[in-house]
Amino acid sequence: MTVMAELSVVPLGTSSTELSTYVAEAVKTIKQAKGVKWQLTPMGTIVETDTLDKLLSLVKEAHEALFKIGAKRVSTLIKIDDRRDRRGERMKEKVDSVLTKI
């Protein structure tokens, strides 16, 4: 796998400040995707796939999932790391690399 992204999908204009139901719906979409590693964090979700096309398709599905449960407006923020000179489980490798240095 070579493409990672930090993804934050947020509904706007809901009647509540509680957003976990919406976030859970986006994460369910990510969890169901085949060939995708993911990690939920307090501020977003990290995903890792083998192609940019798969990543962008997954982002679209997570974005659309919020509309399916009633959101009228959705804001999606994506930060992509597309490294093509290296393969493997880069999420874990990146974290492990930092941890060995502290």
Backbone as CSV, one residue per row, in Angstrom:
resi,resn,N_x,N_y,N_z,CA_x,CA_y,CA_z,C_x,C_y,C_z
1,MET,0.831,-1.176,0.000,0.000,0.000,0.000,0.872,1.234,0.000
2,THR,0.475,2.215,-0.763,1.354,3.363,-0.899,0.685,4.712,-0.704
3,VAL,-0.631,4.767,-0.673,-1.312,6.058,-0.584,-2.010,6.164,0.762
4,MET,-1.689,7.240,1.483,-2.331,7.495,2.767,-3.028,8.843,2.710
5,ALA,-4.062,8.973,3.530,-4.727,10.262,3.647,-5.268,10.433,5.047
6,GLU,-5.268,11.671,5.493,-5.987,12.035,6.695,-7.284,12.661,6.217
7,LEU,-8.372,12.157,6.723,-9.688,12.520,6.221,-10.560,13.005,7.372
8,SER,-11.204,14.129,7.163,-12.153,14.648,8.137,-13.425,15.011,7.384
9,VAL,-14.522,14.322,7.706,-15.814,14.544,7.047,-16.767,15.090,8.102
10,VAL,-17.282,16.305,7.883,-18.065,16.986,8.906,-19.362,17.530,8.313
11,PRO,-20.498,17.206,8.943,-21.751,17.817,8.501,-21.830,19.248,9.027
12,LEU,-22.416,20.121,8.262,-22.595,21.509,8.689,-24.082,21.802,8.846
13,GLY,-24.398,22.675,9.770,-25.773,23.111,9.930,-26.696,22.096,10.565
14,THR,-26.160,21.204,11.372,-27.036,20.253,12.063,-27.656,20.960,13.270
15,SER,-28.662,20.377,13.842,-29.344,20.993,14.985,-28.620,20.745,16.309
16,SER,-27.496,20.039,16.259,-26.769,19.700,17.477,-25.270,19.859,17.267
17,THR,-24.558,20.067,18.347,-23.098,20.087,18.264,-22.522,18.681,18.354
18,GLU,-23.353,17.708,18.671,-22.946,16.297,18.749,-22.882,15.730,17.338
19,LEU,-21.699,15.306,16.906,-21.506,14.858,15.525,-21.113,13.393,15.411
20,SER,-21.013,12.675,16.518,-20.495,11.308,16.476,-21.340,10.371,15.610
21,THR,-22.636,10.589,15.516,-23.477,9.746,14.657,-23.060,9.893,13.198
22,TYR,-22.772,11.116,12.791,-22.335,11.365,11.421,-20.943,10.790,11.180
23,VAL,-20.048,11.023,12.122,-18.683,10.500,11.992,-18.727,8.975,11.917
24,ALA,-19.551,8.359,12.747,-19.664,6.902,12.738,-20.117,6.389,11.374
25,GLU,-21.004,7.103,10.729,-21.477,6.678,9.409,-20.348,6.733,8.380
26,ALA,-19.542,7.770,8.426,-18.395,7.872,7.515,-17.398,6.745,7.801
27,VAL,-17.132,6.468,9.071,-16.181,5.419,9.443,-16.705,4.038,9.049
28,LYS,-18.008,3.807,9.164,-18.586,2.535,8.714,-18.281,2.302,7.238
29,THR,-18.396,3.350,6.447,-18.097,3.247,5.018,-16.638,2.857,4.801
30,ILE,-15.747,3.491,5.532,-14.318,3.191,5.422,-14.038,1.763,5.887
31,LYS,-14.653,1.373,7.000,-14.441,0.042,7.570,-14.865,-1.067,6.609
32,GLN,-15.914,-0.840,5.837,-16.434,-1.853,4.920,-15.608,-1.986,3.634
33,ALA,-14.768,-1.019,3.347,-13.977,-1.049,2.116,-12.921,-2.147,2.186
34,LYS,-12.775,-2.874,1.107,-11.774,-3.946,1.031,-10.402,-3.363,0.685
35,GLY,-9.364,-3.931,1.287,-8.003,-3.517,0.971,-7.625,-2.157,1.520
36,VAL,-8.314,-1.722,2.549,-8.041,-0.416,3.141,-7.687,-0.602,4.609
37,LYS,-6.584,-0.026,5.006,-6.250,0.024,6.430,-6.693,1.396,6.911
38,TRP,-7.151,1.461,8.143,-7.616,2.745,8.658,-7.378,2.839,10.154
39,GLN,-7.327,4.081,10.618,-7.138,4.345,12.039,-7.935,5.589,12.397
40,LEU,-8.869,5.436,13.306,-9.667,6.553,13.789,-8.858,7.345,14.806
41,THR,-8.852,8.661,14.677,-8.200,9.533,15.652,-9.235,10.551,16.135
42,PRO,-8.942,11.284,17.189,-9.914,12.257,17.687,-10.244,13.372,16.694
43,MET,-9.371,13.630,15.743,-9.572,14.745,14.828,-9.777,14.337,13.376
44,GLY,-9.817,13.054,13.096,-9.993,12.588,11.726,-9.702,11.102,11.643
45,THR,-9.694,10.601,10.440,-9.399,9.189,10.209,-8.267,9.087,9.203
46,ILE,-7.306,8.231,9.484,-6.205,7.975,8.570,-6.562,6.726,7.773
47,VAL,-6.415,6.803,6.460,-6.673,5.636,5.612,-5.451,5.373,4.744
48,GLU,-5.261,4.096,4.398,-4.130,3.684,3.576,-4.652,2.704,2.533
49,THR,-4.377,2.986,1.270,-4.808,2.127,0.170,-3.652,1.910,-0.782
50,ASP,-3.881,1.076,-1.786,-2.808,0.806,-2.747,-2.859,1.706,-3.975
51,THR,-3.950,2.435,-4.201,-4.003,3.339,-5.355,-4.704,4.640,-4.988
52,LEU,-4.352,5.688,-5.683,-4.992,6.981,-5.499,-6.468,6.908,-5.886
53,ASP,-6.777,6.184,-6.959,-8.172,6.050,-7.382,-9.028,5.427,-6.285
54,LYS,-8.519,4.387,-5.642,-9.265,3.729,-4.565,-9.462,4.704,-3.398
55,LEU,-8.426,5.454,-3.080,-8.507,6.420,-1.996,-9.578,7.472,-2.287
56,LEU,-9.539,8.050,-3.477,-10.497,9.103,-3.816,-11.923,8.577,-3.880
57,SER,-12.090,7.356,-4.331,-13.407,6.735,-4.343,-13.925,6.557,-2.919
58,LEU,-13.054,6.149,-2.026,-13.420,5.966,-0.631,-13.799,7.299,0.020
59,VAL,-13.054,8.337,-0.281,-13.372,9.668,0.244,-14.767,10.088,-0.220
60,LYS,-15.061,9.856,-1.482,-16.381,10.196,-2.015,-17.476,9.419,-1.282
61,GLU,-17.269,8.131,-1.055,-18.260,7.311,-0.359,-18.490,7.805,1.069
62,ALA,-17.427,8.146,1.773,-17.557,8.650,3.141,-18.289,9.993,3.153
63,HIS,-17.978,10.836,2.200,-18.627,12.142,2.064,-20.130,11.963,1.808
64,GLU,-20.465,11.101,0.873,-21.869,10.864,0.511,-22.650,10.187,1.634
65,ALA,-21.972,9.414,2.469,-22.648,8.702,3.556,-23.369,9.667,4.490
66,LEU,-22.808,10.850,4.708,-23.447,11.812,5.597,-24.735,12.377,5.004
67,PHE,-24.745,12.563,3.694,-25.976,13.017,3.036,-27.061,11.956,3.153
68,LYS,-26.667,10.704,3.063,-27.637,9.606,3.135,-28.360,9.540,4.483
69,ILE,-27.740,10.070,5.538,-28.403,10.045,6.843,-28.940,11.423,7.240
70,GLY,-29.066,12.307,6.277,-29.776,13.554,6.537,-28.998,14.841,6.557
71,ALA,-27.679,14.801,6.418,-26.932,16.057,6.382,-27.339,16.849,5.139
72,LYS,-27.449,18.153,5.303,-27.796,19.027,4.174,-26.553,19.651,3.541
73,ARG,-25.469,19.673,4.302,-24.204,20.229,3.820,-23.075,19.465,4.498
74,VAL,-22.023,19.136,3.740,-20.895,18.357,4.261,-19.590,19.013,3.829
75,SER,-18.682,19.142,4.770,-17.343,19.662,4.493,-16.343,18.526,4.695
76,THR,-15.540,18.255,3.674,-14.548,17.187,3.752,-13.154,17.770,3.541
77,LEU,-12.268,17.478,4.468,-10.883,17.920,4.392,-10.010,16.694,4.193
78,ILE,-9.127,16.742,3.189,-8.271,15.596,2.872,-6.821,16.059,2.782
79,LYS,-5.935,15.317,3.433,-4.490,15.524,3.272,-3.935,14.206,2.763
80,ILE,-3.335,14.214,1.575,-2.892,12.976,0.918,-1.366,12.888,0.896
81,ASP,-0.867,11.695,1.215,0.557,11.365,1.097,0.647,10.206,0.104
82,ASP,1.081,10.501,-1.098,1.155,9.510,-2.185,2.622,9.245,-2.477
83,ARG,3.150,8.179,-1.906,4.570,7.847,-2.079,4.679,6.615,-2.956
84,ARG,5.301,6.764,-4.113,5.335,5.670,-5.081,6.675,4.948,-5.148
85,ASP,7.639,5.398,-4.368,8.940,4.725,-4.377,9.041,3.688,-3.262
86,ARG,7.953,3.497,-2.515,8.008,2.578,-1.387,6.651,1.931,-1.170
87,ARG,6.671,0.674,-0.794,5.425,-0.045,-0.518,5.441,-0.529,0.920
88,GLY,4.360,-1.080,1.360,4.296,-1.627,2.707,3.267,-0.908,3.550
89,GLU,3.250,-1.234,4.809,2.311,-0.637,5.744,2.901,0.662,6.264
90,ARG,2.709,1.711,5.515,3.374,2.971,5.811,2.825,3.674,7.042
91,MET,1.551,3.506,7.364,1.024,4.128,8.586,1.837,3.674,9.782
92,LYS,1.978,2.378,9.905,2.715,1.806,11.028,4.193,2.191,10.961
93,GLU,4.787,2.120,9.781,6.204,2.446,9.626,6.492,3.894,10.030
94,LYS,5.623,4.810,9.654,5.844,6.219,9.983,5.787,6.445,11.487
95,VAL,4.814,5.838,12.140,4.691,5.990,13.587,5.875,5.332,14.284
96,ASP,6.203,4.117,13.872,7.327,3.407,14.486,8.639,4.177,14.326
97,SER,8.839,4.798,13.185,10.052,5.567,12.938,10.198,6.712,13.940
98,VAL,9.118,7.400,14.213,9.159,8.500,15.174,9.357,7.973,16.589
99,LEU,8.639,6.896,16.936,8.730,6.347,18.285,10.137,5.864,18.621
100,THR,10.874,5.359,17.641,12.235,4.895,17.916,13.189,6.061,18.187
101,LYS,12.761,7.258,17.805,13.628,8.420,17.960,13.327,9.234,19.216
102,ILE,12.301,8.847,19.954,11.990,9.613,21.173,12.298,8.827,22.434
